Amino acid sequence: GLEGLNILQKQKFDLVLVDIIMPNLDGFGFIEQFKSKIKNEFIPVILMTGSEDLNTKIKGLNIGADDYLIKPLNENELLARVNSLIRLKKTHDELYEKNKMIQKELSIAQKVQQFIIPKEFDHIQHPKISGRYLPIEDIGGDFFDCYKLGDDTGILIADVTGHGIPAAMVMTMSKMMFGLYASQIDSPSILLSRINNEIRKLILDNQYITAFYLIYDSENKRIRFTNAGHARPLYYRRASGKILALDTDGLFVGIKDDTEYEEKSLNVQEGDRLFLYTDGITEIKNAEREEFGEKRLARYILNNADMKGSAFCDGLLAEVRLFSGGESPNDDIAFLNIEF
């Protein structure tokens, strides 16, 4: 048994036949050590024994044997089982290599996505903006951005349906479109109508985007905004200590051609805060399957009105983790904290 392990460490084999009864190390111990050494590599093992005891068979298979043969061996059966496992190994190795390639491509896509989603907003002097982006997979469909529009500022948050590569591809196309047209169109509602008509040509029938876009007019201290089916942003008014949920009429982006969107406006006062987010944060659940929800989010904003920037963002993530008890989120999390 030990001699066989030493040989297998020095040479590569496609399949191993092992007897239960061997000197120094029996077949069970051999399989345990062999499987622990090869880790993720798949080298099939056929366990051979002269016993027809069912418990012996079960033990061998549970330890890691891939097949089982009773001695004396039938040559035709042996060849059939060896060939079957060799075919299985070949398929496994092909899938393993393809998976490695996919993981490499996902890693590249993740780096591209990390590059195009801003982490800092230092180019915007006022209002002060901070945010966080936490995809549940290597790449995700949530995104946000900010645009310097002369003396004004455009701010966007959006969520593409689904996860993974399809959502990430639509996200990248959408973000490029918003970046292109934001500097050309000075109306949130008209901008979303334009994006809707453009993106309709590119996405699948079962895909759509929720989005909220606003323009902050620095001269008149006013925001103009449009909501395309997105989670309602929460606006904290410091003077009154109250929170408003901002919303307008309008379908998801990409659902229907020539969709028109409503546009509203709101006066901004010093000390106010606007919180934009995707539904991944409000829909995260605790052990009782209760959602974090809009009310808890509003309560966090009210209770931490004096907290600023990264401290506010990190505090919210800590609050959500505490609520969920470590439960993994089912959706991407993205949010922007805007302080006027």
N, C-alpha and C positions, 0 to 999 in steps of 0.2 A: 504493500500500500504506500509506504513512505517513498520507496524507490520510484513508484509510478508518479507521485506528485513532483518529485525532483525532475523527472524527465519532462513532464508537462510544463514546467517552468522554463525549460531551455528550448523546447520545440513547440511548433504550432500544429494542432490537430483539428480536424473538422468534426470529429465524433470520438467519444470515449466509451469503451465497453469495460465494465468493472464487475468483478465477482464480489458477493457479500463476504465470503470467507477468504481472507488474505492475512499473511503474517504481518505483525507490527501494527497495522492499521486496517480495520475491517472496511467493508464497502460503504457502510453508513458514514463512518468518520471520514473516509476518503471524499465522498460526495460533498459533505459539509465544508471541508477545507477547500476543496477544488472550487466550489461555487463562490465561496467568499473571496478567493483569489482573483477569479475572472471578472467579478463584479457585474458590469453591464454587458459584457461580451456574452454572446450566446454560443456555447459549445454543448451540444446535446450529449446526454449520458444515458446509456442503457445499462440497467442493473440486472445481473444474472444470478440465479440461485437455483439450488436443487429442491428448495422447499416451496410447497404450494400454500403455505399458511397465509391467510388473507391479511392478518395484522402486519406481517413482514412486508407484504406488497404495499400496504397503505403507508407504513413508516418510510419505506424507500421513496415513494412518490412525494410524500410530504417534505422529506429532507431536500429533494431537488432532482431526483431522477426523472428523466423525460419519457422513459419507457421501461418495460419490465419483460424479461424472458425467463422461462423455466428450462432448466437443464434436465436431460440432454437436449441440446439445441437442434432445431430443425433448420437445415441449411437454407431452404427456400424462405422460411419465415424470417430468419435472421437477415437475409439479403433484402427482403421486402421492408422490414422495419428500419434497417440502416438507410436504404434509399429514401424512405419517407422522411426521416429526420434530416438527411442531407438536403432534400428539397426545401424543408422547412427552414433550415439554417440559411440556405441561399436567399430565400425570400426575406428572412429576417435581416440579413446583412444588407440587402438592397434597400429595404425600408429604412434601416438605420442610417445609411449614407444619405438617402434622400432627406431624412429628418434633419441630419446635420446641416445639409445645404439650406433647408428651410429656416433653421435656427440662425444660420449665418445671415440670410437675407432679412430675417426679422430684426436681427441686431442692427443691420445697416438702416432699415426703415425706422427703427426706434431712434437712432442717432439723428436721422433727418428730421423726424418729428420733434425731437427735443430742441433741435436748432431753430425750427420755424415757430415754435410756441414760446413767447417771451417769458423770461423769468424775472427780469427787472424792467421797471418803467421809468427810469431816470430821465428819459427824454421828455417826459411830461412833468412840467414843473407844478402845475395846479390843474385839477385836483391831485392829491397824493394817491397813488394807486399801488396796491400790493395784491398778490394772489397766489394760488396754489393749483397744481395740476397733478392728479394721481390716477393714471389709467390702471384698470384691473388686469390688463394684459400688457405685453411688451409695447403694444401700440394701441391707441384708442381713437374714439370718434368725437370726444369733447374738444373744444378749442375756444380761445379768447384772443383778443388783440386790441390794441389802442392805436389811433392814428392822429398825428398832428395835422390839423386842418387850419393852417394860418394861426390865428389867435384862439381858435376853437379846438375841441378835442372830440374825436369819435371813439366810442367804446363799444365793443362787441363781445357777446358770449353766445355760443351755439353748441348744439348737440346733434350728432348724426345718429340715426337709428342703427342698432347693432353694435358689434364689437369686432376687434381684430382687423385684418387686412382690408376687407371691403369698406368698413367704416372709416378707416384711416385714409384710404384713397379718396373717398368723397370729402373727408375733412380737409385734405391737402388742396384739392381743387377749389373747394368753397372758400377757404382762407385766401387763396390767391385771388379769387374773384372779388371778395370783399376789399382786399387791399388795393385792387385795381380801380374799383368804382367809388370807393369811399372819398377819394380826393376829387372826384368829378361830380358827385351828386350830393347836394346840400340838404337832403330831406331823408330822414330815416324810412318813411313809408315808401317813397319812390325808389330808394336804394334796394329795399327788400323786394319790391316788385320786379326790379331789373334782375336781381340775383335769382329770383324764383324762375323767371323765364329762361335764363341762361342755364341754370343747373338742371332744369327739367329735361334738357337735351342729353344730359350726360349720365344721369343716375338710373338705377333699375326701378321697375314699377313698385317694388315693395320698400324702397328707400325714401326717406325724407329727412328734413332738418328742422329742428326747432331753433329759433334765434331771437335774441333781444339786442336791439341796436339803439344807441342814443348819441346825440350830439350835444356837448356842453358849450353853451354860448357864454364865453368868459366876460364879454362886455355887459350883457344884460343879466348875468347870473341866473341862467335859465337852462333847463334841459328839455330837449325835444326827443321823444322816444316812440318806438314801435315794437310791439311784441308779436312774433309769429309762432304762437302756440308754445312758447317756452315757459319754464317755471317762473312765476311772478317774482321779480326782484323786490327786495324789501328796502324801503327808504325811511331812515330814521331822522325825524325832525327834532333837533336838540331843543328848540325853544318850547315845544309842547311836550317833549318826552314821549311822543307817540310814533308808531310805525305805520307807514302806508305801503300797501301792496300795489305795484305798478302793473297795469295791464291795458291792452287794447284789443280790438277785434282783428282777426286775421288768421288764415289757415297756416299750417306748416309750410315751410319752403319746399317746393318740389312736388306738391300734391296735384296742383291744377294750373293750367296755363292762364296767363293774364289775371292772376289774383291781385286784388287791391287790398291795401293795408291801412288801418286807421293810424293816425298820429296824434299824440297828445303832448302837452308841455307842463312843466312844473317849475315854479320859482325855487331857487336854491339859496339857502342861508348859510352863513359861516358856522362851522361845527356840525353840519349835517353829514350823514353817511348814507351811501348807497351800496347795497350788497347784491351782486349778481352771482348766480350759481346755476349749476346743472342739477337735475333731480337725483343724481347719485347720492348727494349728501342728505336729502330729506327722506329718501326711500331706504336708507340703511336701517337694518332691523336689529333688535336685541334678542335675547334668548327666548323671550315670550312672543317673538314675531311681531312686535310692535314697532312701527316706523318712527324714526327721529322726528320727522314732520316739520311743517312750516312754523307751527306755534313754538316748538322748542328752539328753532333757529331764531325766531323773533325775540324770544326770551333771552337768548344768549347775547344778541345785539343790544338789547335794553340794559342788561346787567353789566355789560362791558363797554359802555358808551365812551369811557375815557381811555380805553386801550387803543393803541395805534399800531398801524403797519403790520410788521411780521409777528409781533406779539399777539395781536388780535387774530391773525390767521392761524398761528400755531396753537393758540388757546382753543380755537374752535375745533381743530382736528383732534386735540386731546379730549375735548368734551364729547365728540362723536365716538372716539375709541372707547371712552369710559361707558357711554350709553350702550354700545354694541357688545361690550364685554369681550372684545377681541374677534368678534365675528367678521369674516371677510366680506367686503362690500360686493354687491352683485352688479354694480355699474361703475363707470368712471366717475371720478369726483373732480370738479373744476369750479373755482369761484374767484371773483374779483371783489376786493374791498376798496371802495372809493371814498375818500375823505375830503370834504369841501372846506 
